[in-house]
Amino acid sequence: MKVLTVIGNRPQFIKAAAVSPKLREQHEEVMVHTGQHFDDELSAVFFSELGLPAPERQLNVSGGSNTSQAGRMLLALEPVIDETRPDVVLVYGDTNSTLAGAIAGAEAGIPIAHVEAGMRSFDRSMPEERNRVLTDHVSALLLCSSEVAVSNLRAELVAGNVELVGDVMVDVARAIWPRARGRSDLLAARSLTSGEYVLVTAHRAGNVDDPGRLLRLVELLLAIPHPLVFPLHPRTRARLEAAELLDRLRGAGHVQLTPPLGYVEFATLVCHAGAVLTDSGGLQKEAYLAGVPCITLRPSTEWTETVQHGWNVLVDLDRGAALAALERPAPIEHPDLYGDGRAGERVVSALTLFCG
C-alpha cells in the first residue's frame, strides 16, 4: 500500500509522529509538507525532536489568505498525486493543508483518510470548522478520536467508513511527556515555579486579526494577577507590532514573551503550568492530557468533552470570566477521554484493512 500523507503545521507534525513510523514498518509512505508552517521554530524542530521522518516533498506554500493558500496548495499537490498515484491520501486535523490534501485527492479519485475526523465546534464562522466539515464529507475513511466525534459523523450521515481509533496525540504524550515533566532545568532557566504560572497562546485570526479583539486580548492578559509565559506565534507578533501593542506586553512585569518553542520545552511548560489560557484547539486537549485546567479564549470548542468534565472553560475575551475561571479549583475526576495511547497502531490497521 502506498500512502500520501499531507501535513503542514505543528499539531499535524505531532500527530504524524504517532503514525508515520508505524506506517513505514508495513507500507510505503510519501510525506508532503505543504509549508503552511515554514520556519524552523514551527516546523523543522518538531521533526528532529519527535523522530518524524523528513518529508519527501516540500511544497513551500505559505502566507496569503485562507482562500489563496488553499488554492496554491491544491495546484502544488495535483502533480504530486499524479506522479505518485497513492492508494490513499492521509490528512490530519482541520487546517488549509487538511482541506487541500482532501480535495486534491478526491478530485484525482484517490480515497481520503482523515485522522481526527468528526470534531465539531458548530461555529461555521471558524475556517477550521469549515475545513473539517468539508474534509469529512469527501473522506472515505474517518478515523475518530472520541465517541463524541463518532456521534457527530453519524448525525451528519457521512458516506465514509467511521472508526473510533482514539487520539494519536495521546500516543505522543505518553511517549515524551515523562521526559518533559522531569526537565526542571527548563523551568529554572525561565525563573518559573511549577504550578505558579499561566501558559498562554493566541494565534487564531478571529482574535489577532481584528484590532479591537486584539486590544481586548492584551488588556485581558495585563489584568491577570499571575506570571504569564506567552510563546508568540509569528502571526501574533506581527499583529501586535502593527497595532503598537507589543511594547505594552513587554513592559508588563508579569508577562514573559518567548519565541515559538520546540515540542519538549513546550510540553514541559504545559505539564508544570497552573493553568493554560489559549485559543488553540490542540492545546486545549494537551492541557487536558496533562491534567492542567484550561481557559479557552473562544466562545466554542470542538473538544466539548473537556468542557463537560470541567477541565475547560470557554470565556471568549471576557476578562472577568477569565479571571474567575483561573480561580476555580481543578476537578477531581480525570477520565481517559481520548484512548489508551495506541491510536497510531489502530490508524495503520484501519488503513491496511481499508486498502485491502
Phi, psi and omega in degrees: 000136176250126182244128172261113181260127180249120178226164182199348182218173187310306181300327180289326176298318180296314181295317180296331180296337177276344188247312190302313179301320179289322180297320184285346174291335185241334190222176176265131177237136170246113182264129180245122175261115184291333185096008182304314166256110194251343183266164184298327182293331182251355189228283192302323183298330181286326177297317183289318184286327186264357182069027180283132179303144177297139181295141178285333180229138175241119182270337177057040177258114180214164175073176180084177178290168177302317181296312181297314183295313180296322179296317179292326175295318178302314180298322182284330182282330185305308180292331178295316179293319179299321183285317186274333181045065181287163174280335181204147172254125183254126179232159184232138166075226194210029183266179173300325177297320178300308184294317181297316178298319181293315182290318180299317179294315181298319179295332179273000180079020180262134177297145180252133171247128185243113175275135185077034177290155171085357178288135182219130169264344183063029176239095184286356174285344179276127177301327179297322179293318177297318181299314184287326178295312180297318179298316181299325185275356169249001184273145177266335180227117185248112188254112193257147180276334187210167177296326178299318179296319177299315180297320178300316182290322177299319180294329180273356178057046179296152184277337185281173176282128183255127179225138175270115181245345188092178186261122183294338178291336175296321179303312183292318180300317181292331181280324191249330187295327175304321176292320180295320180299331182276358184273064179297338179296329179290328174289315182299324181296336179252012179056044181251148175248131182305131177083358186244012178227164177247129177269129185241137164222147177205125180209350186292142183305322182298338179259323189256341181274339178269115184302324180294316179289325178297319177297318177299321178298312181298316180296325176297313181296321181293337182274349184284126185270039179222155173300138179242139170244123190230090172292124187268118170297142180307321179298316182293316178302316181297319181291321178296318178296316181297325181271003181058041180249347184297321182294332177295321178287319179299326183277353180277124185296338184263359184253122177250108180272139178225161169289171174305146187248155173292170187295315184294314180295319180294318178299322177299315180294324176296309186298328185260001181289151171285330177197162176242136178237116192204160167246011181273134174293313182297321182289330174303315181289320178298321177299317179298314181299327180277352184072036181244130179299144182238138171243119188258127184274049179214158177275353182212165178211150173277343180263064187296332181299326182292328176286315182300327181267007171084006182269353184221135178236129179269119184238354188055232178244031179280110185298315180297318179295322179294316179297320179294320181295325180294338181268354179290139174288152178292144177298157179281318183278139178217078183289157174282095184277337193238023171107184190253011180087013178239026182295322180302318178298318182291325176299313180297317179297318180296319178296318181297315180292321182296317183276352174067000000 
